[in-house]
Amino acid sequence: MKIREITNYIEELAPLHYAEDFDNVGLLVGSYTTEISGVLVTLDTLEETVDEAIAKSCNLIVSFHPIIFGGLKKLNGNSYVERVVLKAIKNDIAIYATHTALDNSKKGVSAKICEILGLKNTKILIPKKGIIKKLTTFVPSEKAEALRTSLFEAGAGNIGNYDQCSFSTEGIGTYRGNEDSNPVIGTKGTLHLENETRISVVFESKNEAQILRTLHEKHPYEEVAYEIITTENVHQDIGMGMIGEFEEAMDEQDFLRYLKKTMQTDCIRHSELLHKKIKKVAVLGGAGSFAISNAKRSGADAYVSADFKYHEFFKAEKELLLADIGHYESEQFTKRLLVDYLTKKISNFAIVLSQKSTNPIYYI
């Protein structure tokens, strides 16, 4: 099995186009055509992670955080990032990162937190924009149904819980081919009027290449007229954070103790106690202060995330309980998520869970 086959599986769970624009995801070191001997799954890629991969005969590291985030201008070993990349290259070890692609997955980081906490009736906290596109094309009316069906089969027309969604209008199309044209309908050099159907379908951006291939293969015209736009619609099943509910409400203190135990953290920094029950909880793995307002608007009783700054705790404004459980602690179960997922997909060699903690923060 080659690296490309493994990454294809990962990208079914966390397509790379789900990632935020600032991020650096995908295969960071190595070649997609390399044969795999083993896969080590980790939260971070450090020098000791590469050593662990060597010891366990794994030549692919699947990491949540990207070891290369900004640009690398040199490789001389003067930083831990450069040393990791150099060691990986010297030992023919590839590195793949998922980061915000997995953050934005409905079955990703925040979903795992919900599972660990036992939250029910979960949904995305911040549905993602820029994922839904719309294709509009024009086709002879007698061919419209066949083309529409082919586009549906290629992945177009899915909106939330509905599929085969489209909109069609009838009209008259005109065209005149030059001397090099070979019109399917009409005669070159002569203006032609054709009864046409205007078909519009929405689609998730990950399907764009397949949909365009299908359009050109199935459309009867020599030259296909179409346009694609990115809509302002949000995708309710893709995005940052999640919100869910406990079956039974908890007292705040009981909730914080449960959170500390379940998320295996040595420290929880929290906002002022409001002396109310906690039932509806928003969560977001990693640095999540940007979503405090979203958690408030969602009606959450508590928001669990990490890396809140001093002044950001004031944003609770007596509306909800903010709980900062630590960056590593909020994402620590992510590598187990990936191991379980890949193990179900692949059975002919081991998917190895890294046993090394990469948490750089210690408590006394």
C-alpha positions as CSV (number, residue, x, y, z in Angstrom):
1,M,0.0,0.0,0.0
2,K,1.3,3.5,-0.9
3,I,1.0,6.7,1.1
4,R,-1.6,8.0,-1.3
5,E,-4.0,5.2,-0.4
6,I,-3.7,6.0,3.3
7,T,-4.2,9.7,2.8
8,N,-7.2,9.1,0.6
9,Y,-8.8,7.3,3.6
10,I,-7.9,10.2,5.9
11,E,-9.3,12.7,3.5
12,E,-12.7,10.9,3.4
13,L,-12.9,11.8,7.1
14,A,-11.2,15.2,6.9
15,P,-11.0,16.5,3.3
16,L,-8.2,19.0,2.9
17,H,-10.5,21.7,1.6
18,Y,-12.1,21.7,5.0
19,A,-9.0,23.3,6.4
20,E,-8.8,27.0,7.2
21,D,-6.9,29.2,4.8
22,F,-4.1,30.0,7.3
23,D,-3.3,26.3,7.9
24,N,-0.8,23.9,6.4
25,V,-2.3,20.4,6.0
26,G,-1.7,17.3,3.9
27,L,1.6,15.6,3.1
28,L,4.3,17.9,4.5
29,V,7.3,15.6,4.1
30,G,7.7,12.6,1.7
31,S,6.1,11.3,-1.5
32,Y,2.6,10.0,-2.1
33,T,4.1,7.1,-4.1
34,T,6.1,5.6,-1.2
35,E,5.3,2.1,-0.1
36,I,4.2,2.1,3.5
37,S,5.7,-0.2,6.2
38,G,3.7,1.2,9.1
39,V,1.8,4.2,10.3
40,L,2.4,6.1,13.6
41,V,-0.4,8.4,14.7
42,T,0.4,11.3,17.0
43,L,-0.8,14.7,18.1
44,D,2.5,16.5,17.4
45,T,5.6,15.5,15.5
46,L,8.8,16.0,17.5
47,E,12.3,14.5,17.3
48,E,11.2,11.7,19.8
49,T,8.2,11.1,17.6
50,V,10.4,10.4,14.6
51,D,12.6,8.1,16.9
52,E,9.4,6.2,17.9
53,A,8.5,5.8,14.3
54,I,11.9,4.4,13.5
55,A,11.8,2.0,16.5
56,K,8.3,0.8,15.4
57,S,9.2,0.4,11.7
58,C,6.7,3.1,10.7
59,N,7.6,5.2,7.7
60,L,4.5,7.4,7.8
61,I,3.7,9.7,10.7
62,V,0.1,11.0,10.7
63,S,0.1,14.0,13.0
64,F,-2.7,16.3,14.0
65,H,-0.6,19.4,14.3
66,P,1.6,20.3,11.3
67,I,5.3,20.4,12.1
68,I,5.7,23.0,9.2
69,F,3.3,25.8,9.8
70,G,4.9,28.9,8.4
71,G,7.5,28.8,5.6
72,L,10.9,27.1,6.1
73,K,13.6,29.2,4.6
74,K,16.5,26.9,5.6
75,L,17.2,23.4,6.9
76,N,20.3,23.5,9.1
77,G,18.9,22.1,12.4
78,N,18.9,25.4,14.3
79,S,15.2,25.0,15.5
80,Y,13.2,22.0,16.6
81,V,11.1,22.2,13.4
82,E,14.2,22.0,11.2
83,R,15.6,19.1,13.3
84,V,12.4,17.2,13.0
85,V,12.2,17.7,9.2
86,L,15.9,16.8,8.7
87,K,15.6,13.6,10.8
88,A,12.4,12.5,9.0
89,I,14.1,13.1,5.6
90,K,17.3,11.2,6.6
91,N,15.2,8.2,7.7
92,D,12.8,8.2,4.8
93,I,9.8,9.0,7.0
94,A,6.9,10.9,5.6
95,I,4.8,13.3,7.7
96,Y,1.1,14.0,7.1
97,A,-1.0,16.6,9.1
98,T,-4.8,17.0,9.4
99,H,-5.2,19.9,11.8
100,T,-8.2,22.2,10.9
101,A,-9.4,19.8,8.2
102,L,-10.2,17.4,11.1
103,D,-11.3,20.3,13.3
104,N,-14.0,21.1,10.7
105,S,-15.1,17.5,10.3
106,K,-18.4,16.5,11.8
107,K,-16.7,13.3,13.0
108,G,-13.5,15.1,14.1
109,V,-11.9,16.7,17.1
110,S,-15.0,18.4,18.7
111,A,-17.1,15.3,18.0
112,K,-14.6,13.2,20.0
113,I,-14.9,15.6,22.9
114,C,-18.7,15.3,22.8
115,E,-18.3,11.5,22.8
116,I,-15.9,11.5,25.8
117,L,-18.2,13.8,27.7
118,G,-21.4,11.9,26.8
119,L,-23.1,14.8,25.1
120,K,-26.2,14.0,23.0
121,N,-28.1,15.7,20.2
122,T,-24.9,17.3,18.9
123,K,-24.6,19.7,16.0
124,I,-21.9,22.0,14.6
125,L,-21.3,25.2,16.6
126,I,-19.9,27.4,13.7
127,P,-21.0,26.0,10.3
128,K,-18.4,26.7,7.7
129,K,-18.9,29.1,4.8
130,G,-17.2,28.9,1.4
131,I,-17.8,25.1,1.0
132,I,-21.1,25.2,-1.0
133,K,-20.8,26.1,-4.7
134,K,-23.3,26.4,-7.4
135,L,-23.0,25.2,-11.0
136,T,-25.2,26.7,-13.8
137,T,-25.2,25.3,-17.3
138,F,-27.4,25.3,-20.4
139,V,-28.4,22.2,-22.3
140,P,-30.8,21.2,-25.1
141,S,-34.1,20.6,-23.3
142,E,-34.4,17.1,-24.6
143,K,-31.1,16.2,-22.9
144,A,-31.7,18.1,-19.7
145,E,-33.0,15.1,-17.6
146,A,-30.1,12.9,-18.5
147,L,-27.5,15.6,-17.7
148,R,-29.2,16.4,-14.5
149,T,-29.2,12.8,-13.4
150,S,-25.5,12.4,-14.3
151,L,-24.7,15.5,-12.2
152,F,-26.6,14.1,-9.2
153,E,-24.6,10.9,-9.5
154,A,-21.4,12.9,-9.5
155,G,-22.3,14.5,-6.2
156,A,-24.2,17.6,-7.1
157,G,-27.6,18.5,-5.7
158,N,-27.1,17.6,-2.0
159,I,-28.4,20.1,0.5
160,G,-28.4,19.0,4.2
161,N,-30.8,16.1,4.5
162,Y,-31.9,16.4,0.8
163,D,-30.4,15.2,-2.4
164,Q,-31.2,15.5,-6.1
165,C,-31.9,19.3,-5.6
166,S,-31.8,21.5,-8.7
167,F,-33.6,24.4,-10.3
168,S,-34.4,24.6,-14.0
169,T,-35.8,27.2,-16.4
170,E,-36.6,27.1,-20.1
171,G,-35.4,29.5,-22.7
172,I,-33.9,30.0,-26.1
173,G,-30.1,29.6,-26.6
174,T,-28.3,31.1,-29.6
175,Y,-24.9,30.3,-31.1
176,R,-23.0,30.4,-34.4
177,G,-20.0,28.3,-35.0
178,N,-17.0,29.4,-37.0
179,E,-15.3,27.4,-39.8
180,D,-13.4,25.3,-37.3
181,S,-16.4,24.4,-35.3
182,N,-18.2,21.0,-35.4
183,P,-21.7,21.7,-33.9
184,V,-23.7,18.7,-32.7
185,I,-26.9,20.6,-33.4
186,G,-27.1,23.2,-36.2
187,T,-24.8,24.2,-39.1
188,K,-21.5,26.0,-38.7
189,G,-21.5,29.6,-40.0
190,T,-25.3,29.8,-39.4
191,L,-27.0,31.4,-36.4
192,H,-28.8,28.6,-34.5
193,L,-31.7,29.0,-32.0
194,E,-32.2,26.1,-29.6
195,N,-34.8,25.3,-26.9
196,E,-32.6,25.0,-23.9
197,T,-32.9,24.3,-20.2
198,R,-30.9,26.3,-17.7
199,I,-29.9,23.9,-14.9
200,S,-28.6,25.0,-11.5
201,V,-27.2,22.6,-8.9
202,V,-25.3,23.2,-5.7
203,F,-22.4,21.0,-4.6
204,E,-19.7,20.6,-1.9
205,S,-16.4,22.0,-3.2
206,K,-14.6,18.7,-2.7
207,N,-16.7,17.3,-5.6
208,E,-15.9,20.1,-8.1
209,A,-13.4,18.2,-10.2
210,Q,-15.7,15.1,-10.6
211,I,-18.7,17.3,-11.4
212,L,-16.8,19.2,-14.1
213,R,-15.6,16.0,-15.6
214,T,-19.1,14.7,-15.7
215,L,-20.4,17.9,-17.2
216,H,-18.0,17.8,-20.1
217,E,-18.4,14.0,-20.6
218,K,-22.2,14.0,-20.6
219,H,-23.0,17.4,-22.1
220,P,-23.9,17.1,-25.8
221,Y,-22.4,20.3,-27.0
222,E,-18.9,20.7,-28.4
223,E,-18.4,23.8,-26.3
224,V,-20.0,23.7,-22.9
225,A,-21.2,27.0,-21.4
226,Y,-21.3,27.0,-17.6
227,E,-20.5,29.1,-14.6
228,I,-19.5,28.2,-11.0
229,I,-19.9,30.5,-8.0
230,T,-19.2,30.1,-4.3
231,T,-22.4,30.7,-2.3
232,E,-22.8,32.4,1.1
233,N,-24.7,29.3,2.4
234,V,-23.1,27.6,5.3
235,H,-22.7,23.8,5.5
236,Q,-24.5,22.6,8.6
237,D,-22.4,19.4,8.8
238,I,-19.0,21.1,8.4
239,G,-17.4,23.6,10.8
240,M,-15.7,24.4,14.0
241,G,-16.9,23.2,17.4
242,M,-20.0,21.4,18.5
243,I,-22.8,21.8,20.9
244,G,-24.7,19.1,22.7
245,E,-26.6,18.2,25.9
246,F,-26.3,16.0,28.9
247,E,-29.2,13.7,29.6
248,E,-29.4,15.2,33.1
249,A,-28.3,18.7,34.1
250,M,-25.4,19.1,36.6
251,D,-24.5,21.6,39.2
252,E,-21.6,23.8,38.1
253,Q,-19.1,22.3,40.6
254,D,-20.1,18.8,39.7
255,F,-19.7,19.6,36.1
256,L,-16.2,21.1,36.6
257,R,-15.1,18.0,38.6
258,Y,-16.6,15.7,35.9
259,L,-14.9,17.7,33.2
260,K,-11.5,17.6,35.0
261,K,-11.7,13.8,35.5
262,T,-13.1,12.9,32.1
263,M,-10.8,15.1,30.1
264,Q,-7.8,14.0,32.2
265,T,-6.6,17.5,32.9
266,D,-4.6,18.7,35.9
267,C,-6.1,22.2,35.8
268,I,-9.2,24.0,34.7
269,R,-9.3,27.8,34.4
270,H,-12.9,28.9,34.5
271,S,-15.0,32.1,34.6
272,E,-17.3,33.2,37.5
273,L,-19.7,30.5,38.7
274,L,-23.3,31.5,38.0
275,H,-25.0,29.0,40.3
276,K,-27.1,27.5,37.6
277,K,-27.4,24.0,36.1
278,I,-25.2,22.9,33.3
279,K,-27.1,20.9,30.6
280,K,-26.2,22.4,27.2
281,V,-22.5,22.5,26.5
282,A,-20.4,23.9,23.6
283,V,-17.0,22.5,22.9
284,L,-14.1,23.3,20.6
285,G,-10.7,21.5,20.6
286,G,-7.6,23.7,20.7
287,A,-7.5,27.5,20.9
288,G,-11.2,28.4,20.9
289,S,-11.6,31.9,22.4
290,F,-12.8,33.2,19.0
291,A,-16.0,31.1,19.4
292,I,-17.1,32.5,22.8
293,S,-19.7,34.7,21.2
294,N,-21.0,31.7,19.1
295,A,-21.3,29.6,22.3
296,K,-23.3,32.4,23.9
297,R,-25.6,32.8,20.9
298,S,-26.2,29.0,20.9
299,G,-27.6,29.2,24.4
300,A,-24.9,27.0,25.9
301,D,-24.7,26.9,29.7
302,A,-21.0,26.2,29.4
303,Y,-18.2,26.5,26.8
304,V,-15.3,24.1,27.0
305,S,-12.1,25.0,25.0
306,A,-8.6,26.2,25.6
307,D,-6.1,29.1,25.5
308,F,-8.4,31.8,26.8
309,K,-6.5,35.0,27.7
310,Y,-7.2,37.0,30.8
311,H,-9.6,39.6,29.3
312,E,-11.5,36.9,27.3
313,F,-12.9,35.5,30.5
314,F,-14.9,38.7,30.9
315,K,-16.7,37.8,27.7
316,A,-18.7,35.3,29.7
317,E,-20.7,38.3,30.9
318,K,-22.7,36.1,33.4
319,E,-24.3,34.3,30.4
320,L,-22.4,31.1,30.5
321,L,-19.5,29.3,32.2
322,L,-16.2,29.3,30.3
323,A,-13.9,26.4,31.0
324,D,-10.3,26.4,29.7
325,I,-9.1,22.8,30.1
326,G,-5.7,23.2,28.2
327,H,-4.8,23.0,24.6
328,Y,-3.2,19.5,24.7
329,E,-6.0,18.2,27.0
330,S,-8.7,19.3,24.6
331,E,-7.1,17.5,21.6
332,Q,-5.5,14.5,23.3
333,F,-8.1,12.0,22.2
334,T,-7.7,13.0,18.5
335,K,-4.9,10.5,17.9
336,R,-7.1,7.7,19.2
337,L,-9.9,8.9,16.9
338,L,-7.6,8.6,13.9
339,V,-6.2,5.2,15.0
340,D,-9.7,3.7,15.4
341,Y,-10.8,5.2,12.1
342,L,-7.8,3.9,10.1
343,T,-7.8,0.5,11.8
344,K,-11.4,0.0,10.5
345,K,-10.3,1.0,7.0
346,I,-7.0,-1.0,6.8
347,S,-6.2,-4.5,8.1
348,N,-3.0,-5.6,6.3
349,F,-0.6,-3.7,8.6
350,A,-0.5,-2.0,11.9
351,I,-1.8,1.5,12.7
352,V,0.3,2.4,15.7
353,L,-0.9,4.8,18.4
354,S,2.0,6.9,19.6
355,Q,2.7,6.3,23.3
356,K,4.6,9.5,23.9
357,S,3.0,12.6,25.4
358,T,3.9,15.7,23.4
359,N,2.3,18.2,25.9
360,P,4.8,21.0,26.4
361,I,3.0,22.3,29.5
362,Y,3.5,20.9,33.0
363,Y,1.7,21.7,36.2
364,I,2.9,21.8,39.8
